[in-house]
Amino acid sequence: MFLLVRCSFRSAKERSAKGRVLKGEAGQLTREEEDELFEQARKAPEGDLRAFESLVRQNQSRIVADCRHITRDESVAEDLAQEVFVKAYFGMQNFEGRSSFRHWLQVIKVHHCLNHLKRIRKNQVSLDNEEEGMTNSLELSTADKTLERLTDRQRIHLILESMPETLRLPLVLRDMDELSYEEVAANLKISLSAAKMRIKRAREWFRERYEGEVNAPGR
């Protein structure tokens, strides 16, 4: 079954060029349509992955991008995203319906990526160590030199990549994953007030650098 889910993930681009089978494959689904498709996937006979494959196609690019933003490691983002979909597939029958499919998938992704970070950083400084911010500031000074050659999407990605992790993680969880402040605090194991403050600082940090680049002479 793992191989079937893996094939669903890997072949999404190729299959998108073929004939459409399920509603939603021709374009982006609304959340309500996505929830309906998720119910089809949950009720499908064993071995029938058509509905789940359609959900993968709808969400894979976003999940890969989010995994990259959280881990700041493009080399593992696709593998992590694939593992997220595998977890979602095997967890479908335990879904209690208290949230939308998209939010449920986002929570799985957040937990998986944060666990990945914990595994690889057992012997490194904690997320609260401000020395990391100093290191990332040096990275940003180098990254600034290339910003003007990038598209808006690339520029946003580079700024996020250069943001200190203590700011980047809560910002991504709140503004990209759409978790509540309470969920951000719980996932990062920080207080609610700390979560709100970091998100505020992260938004200001991002806005200052993005607007500074957009308004730079020659643009």
Order of alpha helices (4+ residues) and beta strands (2+ residues): alpha-alpha-alpha-alpha-alpha-alpha-alpha-alpha-alpha-alpha-alpha
